[in-house]
């Protein structure tokens, strides 16, 4: 008896500004566990409260000491609004403390084109770092939006308060 292969696809026409972000965390030592204990409750809150614009979240395991997740966001604006709010903003303010014996990375892919990546305290190349030349995140490449747009950031409206 021959098995039937079921092929499926998706209709993304309702999501023209879809953004997919992959994030990773690699433990390098015991202090990295402390960082994970700080991040864990915030991640649980994100999954429980589901910020505006977050469409889906999936956990991933790359190896015993390297894990992360993939998220799909409605658009770059809602992703940016989330990154400027807690708990994410607090994590980023304390990135030096969190990166003691741990490495973090993210790669962001925009449906309208543009990809950006950032790697903090990663001991070995991962993802796009495996083949793309390095570019320092300084000047016009300090923000994810600027990196996605290749450094040509368009003016945008001031962020609106989130109730």
DSSP file (Angstrom, degrees, kcal/mol; ACC not computed):
  #  RESIDUE AA STRUCTURE BP1 BP2  ACC     N-H-->O    O-->H-N    N-H-->O    O-->H-N    TCO  KAPPA ALPHA  PHI   PSI    X-CA   Y-CA   Z-CA
    1    1 A X              0   0    0      0, 0.0     2,-0.4     0, 0.0     0, 0.0   0.000 360.0 360.0 360.0 129.6    0.0    0.0    0.0
    2    2 A X        -     0   0    0      1,-0.0     2,-0.2     0, 0.0     0, 0.0  -0.720 360.0-123.3 -91.9 133.7    1.4    3.4   -1.0
    3    3 A X        -     0   0    0     -2,-0.4     2,-0.5     1,-0.1    -1,-0.0  -0.486  22.7-127.6 -73.7 143.6    1.2    6.3    1.4
    4    4 A X        -     0   0    0     -2,-0.2     2,-0.6     2,-0.0    -1,-0.1  -0.803  14.8-139.7 -94.2 129.8   -0.5    9.4    0.1
    5    5 A X        -     0   0    0     -2,-0.5     2,-0.6     2,-0.0     0, 0.0  -0.784  12.1-151.3 -89.6 125.4    1.4   12.7    0.4
    6    6 A X        -     0   0    0     -2,-0.6     2,-0.4     2,-0.0    -2,-0.0  -0.869  11.2-164.4 -99.2 120.7   -0.8   15.6    1.5
    7    7 A X        +     0   0    0     -2,-0.6     2,-0.3     2,-0.0    -2,-0.0  -0.881  12.6 172.4-107.1 135.8    0.4   18.9    0.2
    8    8 A X        -     0   0    0     -2,-0.4     2,-0.2     2,-0.0    -2,-0.0  -0.929   9.7-179.6-136.9 160.6   -0.9   22.2    1.6
    9    9 A X        -     0   0    0     -2,-0.3     2,-0.3     2,-0.0    -2,-0.0  -0.794  22.2-118.1-142.6-173.5   -0.1   25.9    1.3
   10   10 A X        -     0   0    0     -2,-0.2     2,-0.8     0, 0.0    -2,-0.0  -0.953  12.3-127.8-134.1 153.9   -1.4   29.1    2.9
   11   11 A X        +     0   0    0     -2,-0.3     3,-0.4     1,-0.1    -2,-0.0  -0.897  27.0 174.1-100.8 107.1   -3.1   32.2    1.6
   12   12 A X    >   +     0   0    0     -2,-0.8     3,-2.3     1,-0.2     6,-0.2   0.226  44.7 112.3 -97.3  13.5   -1.1   35.2    2.9
   13   13 A X  T 3  S+     0   0    0      1,-0.3     3,-0.4     2,-0.1    -1,-0.2   0.752  75.2  56.2 -61.9 -23.5   -3.0   37.8    1.0
   14   14 A X  T 3  S+     0   0    0     -3,-0.4    -1,-0.3     1,-0.2     3,-0.1   0.481 105.6  54.9 -83.1  -2.2   -4.5   39.2    4.2
   15   15 A X    X   +     0   0    0     -3,-2.3     3,-1.6     1,-0.1    -1,-0.2  -0.463  57.3 151.8-128.5  59.9   -1.0   39.7    5.6
   16   16 A X  T 3  S+     0   0    0     -3,-0.4    -1,-0.1     1,-0.3    -2,-0.1   0.735  80.4  43.3 -66.4 -20.8    0.9   41.9    3.1
   17   17 A X  T 3  S+     0   0    0     57,-0.3    -1,-0.3    -3,-0.1    59,-0.3   0.114  82.7 154.4-109.9  20.5    3.1   43.3    5.8
   18   18 A X    <   -     0   0    0     -3,-1.6    93,-2.9    -6,-0.2     2,-0.4  -0.141  24.7-162.7 -52.3 139.8    3.8   40.1    7.6
   19   19 A X  E     -AB  73 110A   0     54,-2.4    54,-3.4    91,-0.2     2,-0.5  -0.997   4.6-163.8-127.6 131.0    7.0   39.9    9.6
   20   20 A X  E     -AB  72 109A   0     89,-2.7    89,-3.2    -2,-0.4     2,-0.4  -0.964   8.8-172.2-114.2 130.5    8.7   36.7   10.8
   21   21 A X  E     -AB  71 108A   0     50,-2.7    50,-2.9    -2,-0.5     2,-0.5  -0.980   9.1-161.3-124.9 134.3   11.3   36.9   13.5
   22   22 A X  E     -AB  70 107A   0     85,-2.8    85,-2.3    -2,-0.4     2,-0.4  -0.953  12.6-171.8-111.7 132.8   13.5   34.1   14.7
   23   23 A X  E     -AB  69 106A   0     46,-2.9    46,-2.2    -2,-0.5     2,-0.3  -0.959   0.8-170.1-126.4 142.9   15.2   34.5   18.0
   24   24 A X  E     -AB  68 105A   0     81,-2.7    81,-1.8    -2,-0.4     2,-0.4  -0.941  12.8-164.1-135.3 156.8   17.8   32.3   19.6
   25   25 A X  E     -AB  67 104A   0     42,-3.0    42,-2.4    -2,-0.3     2,-0.5  -0.987   8.6-168.6-139.5 123.2   19.5   31.9   23.0
   26   26 A X  E     -AB  66 103A   0     77,-2.7    77,-2.5    -2,-0.4     2,-0.3  -0.963  15.3-140.6-120.6 120.8   22.7   29.9   23.4
   27   27 A X  E     + B   0 102A   0     38,-2.8    75,-0.3    -2,-0.5     3,-0.1  -0.586  23.7 171.5 -76.1 135.7   24.1   29.0   26.9
   28   28 A X        -     0   0    0     73,-3.1     2,-0.3     1,-0.3    74,-0.2   0.478  64.9 -10.9-118.0 -11.4   27.8   29.2   27.2
   29   29 A X  S >> S-     0   0    0     72,-1.4     3,-1.0    71,-0.1     4,-0.5  -0.963  84.2 -72.4-172.0-178.5   28.1   28.8   31.0
   30   30 A X  H >> S+     0   0    0     -2,-0.3     3,-1.3     1,-0.3     4,-0.7   0.828 120.5  61.3 -63.6 -34.9   26.3   28.6   34.3
   31   31 A X  H 3> S+     0   0    0      1,-0.3     4,-1.4     2,-0.2     3,-0.3   0.773  92.6  68.1 -65.3 -23.2   25.6   32.3   34.5
   32   32 A X  H <> S+     0   0    0     -3,-1.0     4,-2.0    69,-0.4    -1,-0.3   0.811  91.3  60.9 -63.6 -29.3   23.6   31.9   31.3
   33   33 A X  H <X S+     0   0    0     -3,-1.3     4,-2.1    -4,-0.5    -1,-0.2   0.878 100.1  54.7 -64.1 -36.9   21.0   29.9   33.3
   34   34 A X  H  X S+     0   0    0     -4,-0.7     4,-1.4    -3,-0.3    -1,-0.2   0.901 106.7  51.2 -62.3 -40.3   20.5   33.0   35.5
   35   35 A X  H  X S+     0   0    0     -4,-1.4     4,-2.0    65,-0.2     3,-0.2   0.911 108.3  51.7 -62.8 -41.9   19.7   35.0   32.3
   36   36 A X  H  X S+     0   0    0     -4,-2.0     4,-3.0     1,-0.2    -1,-0.2   0.879 105.1  55.5 -63.8 -36.9   17.2   32.4   31.2
   37   37 A X  H  X S+     0   0    0     -4,-2.1     4,-0.7     1,-0.2    -1,-0.2   0.841 109.6  47.9 -64.3 -30.8   15.5   32.5   34.6
   38   38 A X  H  X S+     0   0    0     -4,-1.4     4,-0.5    -3,-0.2    -2,-0.2   0.857 117.1  41.3 -75.5 -35.1   15.1   36.3   34.1
   39   39 A X  H  X S+     0   0    0     -4,-2.0     4,-2.2     1,-0.1     3,-0.3   0.846 100.7  72.5 -81.3 -35.2   13.7   35.9   30.5
   40   40 A X  H  X S+     0   0    0     -4,-3.0     4,-2.3     1,-0.2     5,-0.2   0.883  95.8  47.2 -51.6 -52.6   11.5   32.9   31.2
   41   41 A X  H  X S+     0   0    0     -4,-0.7     4,-2.0     1,-0.2    -1,-0.2   0.884 112.5  51.5 -60.6 -37.0    8.7   34.6   33.1
   42   42 A X  H  X S+     0   0    0     -4,-0.5     4,-2.2    -3,-0.3    -1,-0.2   0.897 109.2  49.9 -65.1 -40.4    8.5   37.4   30.6
   43   43 A X  H  X S+     0   0    0     -4,-2.2     4,-2.2     2,-0.2    -2,-0.2   0.903 109.5  51.5 -64.5 -40.4    8.2   34.9   27.7
   44   44 A X  H  X S+     0   0    0     -4,-2.3     4,-2.2    -5,-0.2    -2,-0.2   0.898 109.8  50.0 -62.6 -39.4    5.4   33.2   29.6
   45   45 A X  H  X S+     0   0    0     -4,-2.0     4,-3.2     2,-0.2     5,-0.3   0.898 108.5  52.6 -65.3 -40.8    3.6   36.5   30.0
   46   46 A X  H  X S+     0   0    0     -4,-2.2     4,-1.9     1,-0.2     5,-0.3   0.924 112.4  44.7 -60.5 -44.8    4.0   37.3   26.3
   47   47 A X  H  < S+     0   0    0     -4,-2.2    -1,-0.2     2,-0.2    -2,-0.2   0.875 117.3  45.3 -68.1 -36.7    2.4   33.9   25.4
   48   48 A X  H  < S+     0   0    0     -4,-2.2    -2,-0.2    -5,-0.2    -1,-0.2   0.924 123.1  33.0 -72.2 -45.2   -0.4   34.3   28.0
   49   49 A X  H  < S-     0   0    0     -4,-3.2    -2,-0.2    -5,-0.2    -3,-0.2   0.618  92.3-150.5 -91.0 -14.4   -1.2   38.0   27.2
   50   50 A X     <  -     0   0    0     -4,-1.9    -3,-0.1    -5,-0.3     3,-0.1   0.918  18.6-123.5  44.1  89.2   -0.5   37.8   23.4
   51   51 A X    >   -     0   0    0     -5,-0.3     3,-2.0     1,-0.1    -1,-0.1  -0.158  37.0 -82.4 -57.6 152.9    0.6   41.4   22.5
   52   52 A X  T 3  S+     0   0    0      1,-0.3    -1,-0.1    21,-0.0    30,-0.1  -0.330 117.9  21.8 -55.2 131.0   -1.3   43.2   19.7
   53   53 A X  T 3  S+     0   0    0      1,-0.3    21,-2.6    -3,-0.1     2,-0.7   0.131  85.5 124.4  96.6 -20.0    0.0   42.1   16.3
   54   54 A X  E <   +C   73   0A   0     -3,-2.0    -1,-0.3    19,-0.2    19,-0.2  -0.653  30.7 174.8 -76.2 115.4    1.5   38.8   17.4
   55   55 A X  E     -     0   0A   0     17,-3.0     2,-0.3    -2,-0.7    -1,-0.2   0.839  60.6  -5.5 -90.7 -38.2   -0.1   36.2   15.2
   56   56 A X  E     -C   72   0A   0     16,-1.3    16,-2.2     2,-0.0     2,-0.4  -0.992  52.1-161.8-158.5 153.5    1.8   33.0   16.2
   57   57 A X  E     -C   71   0A   0     -2,-0.3     2,-0.4    14,-0.2    14,-0.2  -0.994  10.4-177.7-141.5 130.1    4.7   31.9   18.4
   58   58 A X  E     -C   70   0A   0     12,-2.6    12,-2.6    -2,-0.4     2,-0.2  -0.997  20.9-133.4-132.1 133.9    6.6   28.6   18.2
   59   59 A X  E     -C   69   0A   0     -2,-0.4     2,-0.3    10,-0.2    10,-0.3  -0.525  24.2-166.8 -79.0 151.8    9.4   27.3   20.3
   60   60 A X  E     -C   68   0A   0      8,-3.0     8,-2.6    -2,-0.2     2,-0.5  -0.986  13.9-155.5-139.8 148.3   12.5   25.7   18.7
   61   61 A X  E     +C   67   0A   0     -2,-0.3     6,-0.2     6,-0.2     3,-0.1  -0.979  14.2 172.6-126.9 118.8   15.4   23.7   19.9
   62   62 A X  E    S-     0   0A   0      4,-2.5     2,-0.3    -2,-0.5     5,-0.2   0.807  72.0 -28.2 -91.8 -35.5   18.7   23.8   17.9
   63   63 A X  E >  S-C   66   0A   0      3,-2.3     3,-0.8     1,-0.0    -1,-0.4  -0.922  80.0 -74.2-162.8-177.4   20.7   21.8   20.4
   64   64 A X  T 3  S+     0   0    0     -2,-0.3     3,-0.1     1,-0.2    -1,-0.0   0.851 133.3  27.2 -57.9 -36.3   20.9   21.0   24.1
   65   65 A X  T 3  S+     0   0    0      1,-0.1   -38,-2.8   -38,-0.1     2,-0.5   0.301 114.5  69.5-110.1   7.9   22.3   24.5   24.9
   66   66 A X  E <   +AC  26  63A   0     -3,-0.8    -4,-2.5   -40,-0.2    -3,-2.3  -0.951  58.2 142.1-134.3 112.3   20.8   26.5   21.9
   67   67 A X  E     +AC  25  61A   0    -42,-2.4   -42,-3.0    -2,-0.5     2,-0.3  -0.893   7.4 142.2-143.0 171.0   17.1   27.2   21.7
   68   68 A X  E     -AC  24  60A   0     -8,-2.6    -8,-3.0    -2,-0.3     2,-0.3  -0.885  32.3-104.3-176.1-153.8   14.8   29.9   20.6
   69   69 A X  E     -AC  23  59A   0    -46,-2.2   -46,-2.9   -10,-0.3     2,-0.4  -0.982  10.8-131.3-157.6 166.0   11.5   30.7   18.9
   70   70 A X  E     -AC  22  58A   0    -12,-2.6   -12,-2.6    -2,-0.3     2,-0.4  -0.983  24.0-171.3-123.5 133.9    9.9   31.9   15.8
   71   71 A X  E     -AC  21  57A   0    -50,-2.9   -50,-2.7    -2,-0.4     2,-0.5  -0.955  14.2-150.3-127.4 147.6    7.2   34.6   15.8
   72   72 A X  E     -AC  20  56A   0    -16,-2.2   -17,-3.0    -2,-0.4   -16,-1.3  -0.977  17.8-168.4-115.5 126.6    4.9   35.9   13.1
   73   73 A X  E     -AC  19  54A   0    -54,-3.4   -54,-2.4    -2,-0.5   -19,-0.2  -0.881  29.5-126.6-116.9 147.1    3.8   39.6   13.5
   74   74 A X  S    S-     0   0    0    -21,-2.6   -57,-0.3    -2,-0.3     2,-0.3   0.869  86.9 -22.3 -57.6 -40.0    1.1   41.4   11.6
   75   75 A X     >  -     0   0    0    -57,-0.1     4,-1.6   -22,-0.1    -1,-0.2  -0.971  67.0 -95.8-164.0 170.7    3.5   44.2   10.6
   76   76 A X  H  > S+     0   0    0     -2,-0.3     4,-2.9   -59,-0.3     5,-0.2   0.840 116.2  60.8 -66.8 -34.5    6.7   45.9   11.6
   77   77 A X  H  > S+     0   0    0      1,-0.2     4,-2.4     2,-0.2    -1,-0.2   0.922 106.4  44.8 -61.3 -44.4    5.0   48.6   13.5
   78   78 A X  H  > S+     0   0    0      2,-0.2     4,-2.0     1,-0.2    -1,-0.2   0.871 113.4  51.2 -70.1 -34.1    3.3   46.2   16.0
   79   79 A X  H  X S+     0   0    0     -4,-1.6     4,-2.4     2,-0.2    -2,-0.2   0.938 111.9  46.9 -64.2 -45.7    6.6   44.3   16.4
   80   80 A X  H  X S+     0   0    0     -4,-2.9     4,-1.4     2,-0.2    -2,-0.2   0.900 109.4  53.6 -63.3 -40.4    8.4   47.6   17.1
   81   81 A X  H  < S+     0   0    0     -4,-2.4     3,-0.3     1,-0.2     4,-0.3   0.919 110.5  48.2 -60.4 -42.2    5.8   48.7   19.6
   82   82 A X  H >< S+     0   0    0     -4,-2.0     3,-1.8     1,-0.2     7,-0.3   0.927 107.9  53.6 -62.4 -45.1    6.2   45.4   21.4
   83   83 A X  H 3< S+     0   0    0     -4,-2.4    -1,-0.2     1,-0.3    -2,-0.2   0.743 107.5  52.3 -66.2 -20.9   10.0   45.7   21.5
   84   84 A X  T 3< S+     0   0    0     -4,-1.4    -1,-0.3    -3,-0.3     2,-0.2   0.433 104.6  70.3 -91.7  -0.1    9.7   49.2   23.1
   85   85 A X  S <> S-     0   0    0     -3,-1.8     4,-3.0    -4,-0.3     2,-0.3  -0.606  91.2 -49.7-109.4 172.4    7.4   47.9   25.8
   86   86 A X  T  4 S+     0   0    0      1,-0.3    -2,-0.1     2,-0.2    -1,-0.1  -0.618 113.2  21.4 -82.3 145.1    8.0   45.6   28.8
   87   87 A X  T  > S+     0   0    0     -2,-0.3     4,-2.0    -4,-0.1     3,-0.3  -0.996 127.0  48.0 -89.6 -10.7    9.3   43.0   29.2
   88   88 A X  H  > S+     0   0    0     -6,-0.3     4,-2.4     1,-0.2    -2,-0.2   0.900 108.9  53.4 -58.7 -44.7   11.4   43.3   26.0
   89   89 A X  H  X S+     0   0    0     -4,-3.0     4,-2.0    -7,-0.3    -1,-0.2   0.889 109.3  49.9 -59.8 -39.2   12.6   46.8   26.7
   90   90 A X  H  > S+     0   0    0     -3,-0.3     4,-1.5     2,-0.2    -1,-0.2   0.892 108.8  51.9 -66.1 -40.0   13.9   45.8   30.1
   91   91 A X  H  < S+     0   0    0     -4,-2.0     3,-0.3     1,-0.2     7,-0.2   0.937 110.6  48.1 -60.6 -44.9   15.8   42.8   28.6
   92   92 A X  H >< S+     0   0    0     -4,-2.4     3,-1.3     1,-0.2    -1,-0.2   0.871 107.5  55.1 -67.2 -36.0   17.4   45.0   26.0
   93   93 A X  H 3< S+     0   0    0     -4,-2.0     3,-0.3     1,-0.3    -1,-0.2   0.834 115.8  39.5 -63.4 -31.1   18.5   47.6   28.7
   94   94 A X  T 3X S+     0   0    0     -4,-1.5     4,-2.6    -3,-0.3    -1,-0.3  -0.006  76.6 125.4-107.4  29.4   20.2   44.8   30.6
   95   95 A X  H <> S+     0   0    0     -3,-1.3     4,-2.0     1,-0.2    -1,-0.2   0.840  71.6  55.2 -60.5 -34.8   21.6   43.0   27.6
   96   96 A X  H  4 S+     0   0    0     -3,-0.3    -1,-0.2     2,-0.2     4,-0.2   0.936 111.9  43.1 -63.7 -44.3   25.2   43.1   29.0
   97   97 A X  H >4 S+     0   0    0      1,-0.2     3,-1.2    -3,-0.2    -2,-0.2   0.916 115.7  48.8 -66.0 -42.5   24.1   41.4   32.2
   98   98 A X  H 3< S+     0   0    0     -4,-2.6    -1,-0.2     1,-0.2    -2,-0.2   0.794 104.7  60.0 -67.9 -27.7   22.0   38.9   30.3
   99   99 A X  T >< S+     0   0    0     -4,-2.0     3,-1.5    -5,-0.2     2,-0.8   0.403  70.3 119.0 -86.7   5.4   24.8   38.0   27.9
  100  100 A X  T <  S-     0   0    0     -3,-1.2   -65,-0.2     1,-0.3   -71,-0.1  -0.621 102.0 -11.2 -68.8 111.8   27.2   36.9   30.6
  101  101 A X  T 3  S+     0   0    0     -2,-0.8   -73,-3.1     1,-0.2   -72,-1.4   0.729 129.6  85.8  65.7  24.8   27.7   33.2   29.6
  102  102 A X  E <   -B   27   0A   0     -3,-1.5     2,-0.4   -75,-0.3   -75,-0.2  -0.992  61.0-151.1-149.8 148.0   24.8   33.5   27.1
  103  103 A X  E     -B   26   0A   0    -77,-2.5   -77,-2.7    -2,-0.3     2,-0.3  -0.934  10.8-164.2-119.4 146.9   24.5   34.6   23.5
  104  104 A X  E     +BD  25 120A   0     16,-2.5    16,-3.3    -2,-0.4     2,-0.3  -0.928  11.4 168.7-126.2 150.6   21.4   36.1   21.9
  105  105 A X  E     -BD  24 119A   0    -81,-1.8   -81,-2.7    -2,-0.3     2,-0.3  -0.989  10.4-171.0-154.4 157.0   20.5   36.6   18.2
  106  106 A X  E     -BD  23 118A   0     12,-2.3    12,-2.4    -2,-0.3     2,-0.4  -0.990   6.2-164.5-147.4 150.8   17.5   37.5   16.1
  107  107 A X  E     -BD  22 117A   0    -85,-2.3   -85,-2.8    -2,-0.3     2,-0.4  -0.999  12.1-160.2-132.5 130.7   16.8   37.5   12.3
  108  108 A X  E     -BD  21 116A   0      8,-3.0     8,-2.2    -2,-0.4     2,-0.5  -0.944   4.0-167.9-119.3 131.6   13.8   39.4   11.0
  109  109 A X  E     -BD  20 115A   0    -89,-3.2   -89,-2.7    -2,-0.4     2,-0.4  -0.977   7.3-155.9-122.5 125.3   12.2   38.7    7.6
  110  110 A X  E >   -B   19   0A   0      4,-2.4     3,-1.9    -2,-0.5   -91,-0.2  -0.855  16.7-138.2-105.8 134.2    9.7   41.2    6.1
  111  111 A X  T 3  S+     0   0    0    -93,-2.9   -94,-0.1    -2,-0.4     3,-0.1   0.792 104.9  54.6 -60.3 -29.6    7.1   40.0    3.5
  112  112 A X  T 3  S-     0   0    0      1,-0.3    -1,-0.3   -94,-0.3     2,-0.1   0.358 128.4 -82.8 -86.4   7.0    7.6   43.2    1.4
  113  113 A X  S <  S+     0   0    0     -3,-1.9    -1,-0.3     1,-0.3    -2,-0.1  -0.120  82.3  97.1 107.6 153.6   11.3   42.5    1.3
  114  114 A X        -     0   0    0     -3,-0.1    -4,-2.4    -2,-0.1     2,-0.3   0.241  38.9-156.5 101.9 134.5   14.2   43.2    3.6
  115  115 A X  E     -D  109   0A   0     32,-0.3     2,-0.3    33,-0.3    -6,-0.2  -0.987  10.6-177.5-138.4 143.8   15.9   41.1    6.1
  116  116 A X  E     -D  108   0A   0     -8,-2.2    -8,-3.0    -2,-0.3     2,-0.3  -0.969   2.0-171.6-141.4 160.5   17.9   42.1    9.2
  117  117 A X  E     -D  107   0A   0     -2,-0.3     2,-0.3   -10,-0.2   -10,-0.2  -0.994   7.6-169.7-151.0 151.9   19.9   40.4   11.8
  118  118 A X  E     -D  106   0A   0    -12,-2.4   -12,-2.3    -2,-0.3     2,-0.4  -0.989   4.6-168.3-145.1 137.0   21.6   41.1   15.1
  119  119 A X  E     -D  105   0A   0     -2,-0.3     2,-0.5   -14,-0.2   -14,-0.2  -0.995   2.4-169.5-130.7 127.1   23.9   38.8   17.1
  120  120 A X  E    S-D  104   0A   0    -16,-3.3   -16,-2.5    -2,-0.4    -2,-0.0  -0.972  70.7 -21.7-122.8 118.7   25.1   39.5   20.7
  121  121 A X  S    S+     0   0    0     -2,-0.5     2,-0.5   -18,-0.2    -1,-0.1   0.819  81.9 161.8  56.6  36.5   27.8   37.5   22.4
  122  122 A X        -     0   0    0    -18,-0.1    -1,-0.2     1,-0.1     4,-0.1  -0.780  31.6-153.9 -87.8 126.1   27.5   34.5   20.1
  123  123 A X  S    S+     0   0    0     -2,-0.5     2,-0.3   -97,-0.1    -1,-0.1   0.796  77.4  22.9 -71.7 -27.6   30.6   32.4   20.3
  124  124 A X  S    S-     0   0    0     -3,-0.1    -1,-0.1     1,-0.0     5,-0.1  -0.957  96.1 -87.5-136.3 153.2   30.1   30.9   16.8
  125  125 A X        -     0   0    0     -2,-0.3     2,-0.3     4,-0.1    -2,-0.1  -0.255  46.0-178.9 -59.6 148.3   28.3   32.1   13.6
  126  126 A X    >   -     0   0    0     -4,-0.1     3,-1.9     0, 0.0     4,-0.1  -0.979  45.8 -17.6-145.0 152.2   24.7   31.1   13.3
  127  127 A X  G >  S+     0   0    0     -2,-0.3     3,-2.1     1,-0.3     4,-0.3  -0.204 132.5   2.6  56.7-132.0   22.0   31.7   10.6
  128  128 A X  G >> S+     0   0    0      1,-0.3     4,-2.7     2,-0.2     3,-1.5   0.751 123.8  71.9 -60.0 -24.9   22.7   34.5    8.2
  129  129 A X  G <4 S+     0   0    0     -3,-1.9    -1,-0.3     1,-0.3    -2,-0.2   0.711  81.9  73.5 -62.8 -21.0   26.1   34.9    9.9
  130  130 A X  G <4 S+     0   0    0     -3,-2.1    -1,-0.3     1,-0.1    -2,-0.2   0.748 120.9   3.5 -67.4 -23.3   27.2   31.7    8.3
  131  131 A X  T <4 S+     0   0    0     -3,-1.5     2,-0.3    -4,-0.3    -2,-0.2   0.591 107.6  88.4-137.0 -21.3   27.5   33.2    4.9
  132  132 A X  S  < S-     0   0    0     -4,-2.7     2,-0.0     1,-0.1    -1,-0.0  -0.622  79.3-107.0 -88.5 143.7   26.8   37.0    4.9
  133  133 A X        -     0   0    0     -2,-0.3     2,-0.1     1,-0.1    -1,-0.1  -0.353  41.6-103.1 -65.4 147.6   29.6   39.5    5.5
  134  134 A X        -     0   0    0     -5,-0.1     2,-0.4    -2,-0.0    -1,-0.1  -0.405  35.2-172.5 -72.2 145.3   29.5   41.2    8.9
  135  135 A X        -     0   0    0     -2,-0.1     2,-0.1     6,-0.0    -1,-0.0  -0.985  26.3-119.8-138.7 127.4   28.2   44.8    9.2
  136  136 A X        -     0   0    0     -2,-0.4     2,-2.0     1,-0.1     5,-0.1  -0.438  19.7-126.9 -69.1 135.9   28.4   46.7   12.4
  137  137 A X        +     0   0    0     -2,-0.1     2,-0.3     5,-0.1    -1,-0.1  -0.472  69.6 116.6 -81.8  69.6   25.1   47.9   13.9
  138  138 A X    >   -     0   0    0     -2,-2.0     3,-2.2     5,-0.0     5,-0.1  -0.850  64.6  -0.7-129.7 165.6   26.1   51.5   14.1
  139  139 A X  G >  S+     0   0    0     -2,-0.3     3,-1.4     1,-0.3    12,-0.1  -0.309 136.8   3.9  57.6-126.7   25.0   54.8   12.6
  140  140 A X  G 3  S+     0   0    0      1,-0.3    -1,-0.3     2,-0.1     3,-0.3   0.544 131.9  60.6 -70.4  -3.1   22.1   54.2   10.1
  141  141 A X  G <  S+     0   0    0     -3,-2.2    -1,-0.3     1,-0.2    -2,-0.2   0.069  70.6 103.1-109.9  24.1   22.1   50.5   11.1
  142  142 A X  S <  S+     0   0    0     -3,-1.4     2,-0.3     9,-0.1    -1,-0.2   0.781  76.0  55.1 -76.0 -26.8   21.3   50.9   14.8
  143  143 A X  S  > S-     0   0    0     -3,-0.3     4,-2.2     1,-0.1     5,-0.2  -0.763  80.6-126.4-110.5 154.8   17.6   49.9   14.5
  144  144 A X  H  > S+     0   0    0     -2,-0.3     4,-2.8     1,-0.2     5,-0.2   0.904 112.6  55.1 -60.5 -41.8   16.0   46.8   13.1
  145  145 A X  H  > S+     0   0    0      1,-0.2     4,-2.1     2,-0.2    -1,-0.2   0.921 108.8  47.6 -59.3 -44.1   13.8   49.0   10.8
  146  146 A X  H  4>S+     0   0    0      1,-0.2     5,-3.7     2,-0.2     6,-0.3   0.900 112.3  49.0 -64.9 -40.1   17.0   50.7    9.4
  147  147 A X  H ><5S+     0   0    0     -4,-2.2     3,-1.1     3,-0.2   -32,-0.3   0.897 110.4  50.9 -67.5 -38.5   18.7   47.3    8.8
  148  148 A X  H 3<5S+     0   0    0     -4,-2.8   -33,-0.3     1,-0.3    -1,-0.2   0.903 113.6  45.3 -62.1 -40.1   15.6   45.9    7.1
  149  149 A X  T ><5S-     0   0    0     -4,-2.1     3,-1.2    -5,-0.2    -1,-0.3   0.287 118.5-111.1 -89.6  10.9   15.4   48.9    4.8
  150  150 A X  T < 5S-     0   0    0     -3,-1.1    -3,-0.2     1,-0.3    -4,-0.1   0.746  74.6 -52.4  69.0  24.0   19.2   48.8    4.1
  151  151 A X  T 3 <S+     0   0    0     -5,-3.7     2,-1.2    -6,-0.2    -1,-0.3   0.271 112.9 112.0  97.5 -11.5   19.9   52.0    6.0
  152  152 A X    <   -     0   0    0     -3,-1.2     2,-0.4    -6,-0.3    -1,-0.1  -0.707  49.8-172.5 -97.3  84.5   17.3   54.2    4.3
  153  153 A X        -     0   0    0     -2,-1.2     2,-0.2    -3,-0.1    -7,-0.1  -0.644  14.0-141.3 -83.7 126.9   14.8   54.8    7.1
  154  154 A X        -     0   0    0     -2,-0.4    -5,-0.0     1,-0.1    -1,-0.0  -0.608  28.3-101.7 -82.2 145.1   11.6   56.5    6.1
  155  155 A X        -     0   0    0     -2,-0.2     2,-0.3     1,-0.0    -1,-0.1  -0.388  48.0-174.2 -61.4 144.9   10.2   59.1    8.5
  156  156 A X        -     0   0    0     -3,-0.0     3,-0.1    -2,-0.0    -1,-0.0  -0.938  29.1 -84.9-139.9 163.7    7.3   57.6   10.4
  157  157 A X        -     0   0    0     -2,-0.3     3,-0.1     1,-0.1    -1,-0.0  -0.267  54.9 -92.5 -66.0 152.4    4.7   58.8   12.8
  158  158 A X        -     0   0    0      1,-0.1    -1,-0.1     0, 0.0     0, 0.0  -0.348  54.6 -90.6 -62.1 146.2    5.6   59.0   16.5
  159  159 A X        -     0   0    0     -3,-0.1     2,-0.3     1,-0.1    -1,-0.1  -0.308  42.6-127.1 -59.6 140.6    4.6   55.8   18.4
  160  160 A X        -     0   0    0      1,-0.1    -1,-0.1    -3,-0.1     2,-0.0  -0.641  28.4 -98.4 -89.4 148.8    1.1   55.9   19.9
  161  161 A X        -     0   0    0     -2,-0.3     2,-0.5     1,-0.1    -1,-0.1  -0.362  33.4-136.2 -64.3 142.2    0.5   55.2   23.5
  162  162 A X              0   0    0      1,-0.1    -1,-0.1   -81,-0.1    -3,-0.0  -0.901 360.0 360.0-103.3 126.0   -0.6   51.6   24.2
  163  163 A X              0   0    0     -2,-0.5    -1,-0.1     0, 0.0    -2,-0.0   0.486 360.0 360.0 -75.7 360.0   -3.5   51.3   26.7
